[in-house]
Amino acid sequence: MVRSLRIGGYAPTGRPADTPVARFGGRPVWRTEPQWPVSAAWDRPMRFVAQIELEPVLGPAGRGRTAYLFVTHADHGEAFFDPDVIDPDGGENAVIVQPGGDHTGPVRPLTTGPGLFDRDGSAVEFTPALHLVDDPGFLTGPEVAALPPLDRYQHIERIDGDKIGGTPSFFQGDQWPDGGPWRLLLQLDTNWLPFRLELGSSPRLFAFVSEDGTRGRLLVQDS
């Protein structure tokens, strides 16, 4: 079994974050010096998506560490999309880990920058409602396909959904980033959120963190 924190909903925070606990939107609460990542192709600050404490995902290796997730994304009312945002090596997304992370992409020492917004363009910030569950261990695509139909359905149902940690529910092949081993940090179906995060037609965001808690990667699968 793999520990997972299921996201049961999102509550508006009502005030800016002041600690590096799990939040979506707003501004990052940096543990060390600001490291705001910049789009490789467009030289514009990426949009801050979330910050996630690593201890619930990694145990002692993540104690006192936070991951910060960013993507290259349009402003409200802007017709813009970079398809490389889905690629962990495309330079259009980033997972910054502090302290002790080894992100090598371009960054700027910004304390504020683009954040999440709702359908009307208003800036938003949410705290996720989390509840602890145990996911089954990872099975490869062929292993899942070989299960009896009922077992296959139950396995997929148990690992689906928005969550921090746990077992990834890939639907376009077992797309682990290079350079692992990795732990799932965040799984998010981005079309069904109380904020705008447009990453494709029917996208699922996956963020990962290395087992030593120093590196992060992000990718998107889209149908």
N, C-alpha and C positions, 0 to 999 in steps of 0.2 A: 504494500500500500504506500501511497505517496500523499503527504499532507497538502491540502488545498484550502485556500480561503475563497469561498464563493462570494461573488458580488451580488447581493440581493436587491440593491437599489443605490441611489445617489441622493444625498441630502445637501442642499446648498449650505455652504459654510457660514455665510452671513458676514464674514470678516476675512481679511487676508491671513494666510497661513503664517505662523511664526515658529513652528517646529517641523523637522523633516519627517513627519508621519505621512501615511498614505493619503494623497490628495490628487485630484484631477483638476487641471486648470489653475488659474491664478499665476503665481510666480514661484519658481523654485526657491526653497530655503536651503541654500548651499551649506554643506558641512565644512568646506574649506573655501578657497578662493573661487569666485564665479568662473564657470567654463561654459559659456553659451555657445553651442555648436552653430556653424555657418554652412549653408548650402554650398556644395562643391561647384555646382554649375552656375548658380545665380548670385553668389556672394551676398546672400541675405540671411539674417538670423532665422533659424528654424523655429517652428511653433512648439512651445512647451505643452506637453500632453499630461504628464503625471510624474509624481515622485513616489517611490515605493521603498519601504524599509526592507533590508535584505535578511534580517535574522529569521523572520517567519519562513523564508524560502530555503535558506542555507544553514540555519542553526548557528553554532558558534562562529563559523567562518564569515557570517554576515553581520555579526554583532557590531553595532555602532556605524554601520554603513548604509547608504541610501543610493538607489539608482534613480536617475533622472532621464525621462524619455522625451524625445523630440522628433518631429517630422517636418519636412518641407511641405508647406500647405498654403493655399490661397488665403488672402484676407477676405472679409465679408464683402460680397458684391464683386469680387475679382474673378475673372475667367482665367484660371491658371491651374495646371496640374502637371507635375513632373512624374512620368511613369517610373523613374528610378527610385521613387519613394518605397516601392515594394521590395527592393533588393538590399540585403544586408551589407553589400559591398558597393552600392551605387552612390554613396556620398550624399544621400538625401534623407537619411534618418540617423539617429544617434542614441546610444544609451551611455550616459556618463555615470560612472561610479565614483563616489567619494566616501571616505578618504581612500587614498591608495590606488585609485584606478589608473589604467594605462591607455586611455583614449588617445589616439594619434591624429585624429582629424582636426581641421581648423576650428578654433574657438575664439571668442572674444570675452573680455572681463565684464560682461553686462550683468547687472542685478535685476533688470526688468527687460522684457521683450515681448514678442507675440505670444499670446496665450489662447486658451479655448474660448469660444463664443457660442451663443445659442443661435436659433434660426433667424432671429431678428438682428443679429450682429452684436448683441450686448455681451460684454465679458462675463464669464461665469467661473465658479470654483465650487467643487463638490468634494464631499467626504463619502467614500464608499461604505455601505453597510456590509460587513463581512461576517461570514459564519464558517466555522471549521468543519471540513469533511475529509474523508479519505478517498482518494482516487485509486483505481486499480493501476498496477504497473503498466509501463509502456509496452505495447505490442506493435510490431511492424505492420505495414499495410497488408502483406500477404498472410501474416498470422491472424489479423482481424478477419480477412476474407475467408480463411479456413474454418472459422468458428461456425457452429450450428446457427441457423438464422436468429433464434431467440437470444442466444448468448451474444451474438454480434450486435444486435439491437441494444441489448442492455449495456454492453461495454461502451458503445458509442454514446448512449444516453448519459452514462455516468461521467464521461470526460468532456462532454459538451458544455457550453456556457461560458460566461464571463467569469474570470477568476484570477487570483494571484497565486502562483505556484501550482503544483499538481502535475498532471500528465497532459501533454498537448494533444488536441484533437485535430490533427492534420486532415485535410480533405483533398489535397492535390499532391499526394506523395509525401514521404517522410523527409521533410525539408529542414533537417537540422543545419544550422550554419557551419561553415568550416571552422576548424580550430578548437573543437570541443575537447572534452565533454562539457555539455551544457545542462543547466536546469531551467525549466520553464519559469519565467518571472511573471508574465502577464499574457492572458488570452482574452481577446476582446472582439466581439462582433460589432463593428463600428457603425453600422447603419441603424442601430436600435438604441441610441444613447440620447441623453438629454442635452447634448451639445453636438456641434457640427464637427465631424471628423471624416472627411470624404477621401477615401483611399482606394476607390474602385467601385465596381458594380455591386458585388455582394462580398465585401472583403472581411477577412478575419486577421486581426493583428496578433502577432506572436513576438514577445520580447523574451530574451534569454539572458542568463548570467552564468559566468564560469563558476565552477565548483569552488574555486579559491576566493570568489567574491571580488575580483579585480577587473573583469571585463564584461561587457554587455553587447548584445547584438539585437537587431530588430528586423523582422521581415513581415510581408503581407502575402497571404494566399487569397486569390480572388476567382470567383466562378464566372 
